[in-house]
């Protein structure tokens, strides 16, 4: 299951599109949140490689939550 979460995030990042002029979020704040989401994704991949699937799922969930928050 952890691998599925990691792969789903890879798809999400590869298809991510940022709407121009779409709102009330400053570019620097958007960049910060996207960077954090990417870091959690990298952590999730690392946890998966080192045999820590539950921690990988947790990191993936944080990344997904950050991406979901941007879509609100």
Secondary structure, 3 states (H helix, E strand, C coil): CHHHHHHHHHHHHHHCCCCCCCCCCCHHHHHHHHHHHHHHHHHHHHHHHCCCHHHHHHHHHHHHHHHHHHCC
